[in-house]
Amino acid sequence: MDKKRQLGQRLRELRKRKGLNQEKLAELISVEPATISNIENGKNYPSLSNLENILNVLEYSFAEAFDFEHKNENKNLLEEINKILSQNPEKIEDFYKILKALTK
């Protein structure tokens, strides 16, 4: 997936976490709702000023906006978990307890 689409999906995710629809976000940053739609659908990159305004309203950082790794495929996530645990064997029991608590 290209970076423009990834950024758009990430901004959509962050907007939804904040509980805003596209129209309200557009109003808050003084752009047309179509601008937000085009960004989120990966048709356009946001201008730097629009991106900054979006992130200010959503209360996220630039780094968080470009964190695409949280959406890895399950296979990649399992490989990453195994790698982390193999490098930190003392944390396996803690990891198990957290996993068990999350799946109850």
KAGI-V365635 format. One record per pair of residues at least 12 apart in sequence whose C-alpha atoms are under 7 Angstrom apart, sorted by the first residue. I is the first residue (numbers start at 1). GAP is how many residues later the second one is. D is the distance in Angstrom with one decimal. If there is no record, write none. Layout:
# KAGI-V365635
i->(I & I)
gap->(GAP & GAP)
d->(D & D)
This chain:
# KAGI-V365635
i->(4 & 4 & 5 & 5 & 6 & 7 & 8 & 8 & 8 & 8 & 9 & 10 & 11 & 11 & 12 & 14 & 15 & 18 & 22 & 22 & 29 & 29)
gap->(38 & 41 & 36 & 37 & 62 & 59 & 31 & 32 & 33 & 34 & 31 & 55 & 29 & 54 & 28 & 44 & 43 & 40 & 14 & 15 & 24 & 25)
d->(5.1 & 6.0 & 6.4 & 3.9 & 6.9 & 6.5 & 5.3 & 3.7 & 5.8 & 5.2 & 5.6 & 6.3 & 6.5 & 6.5 & 5.7 & 6.9 & 6.3 & 6.2 & 6.2 & 6.9 & 6.0 & 6.7)
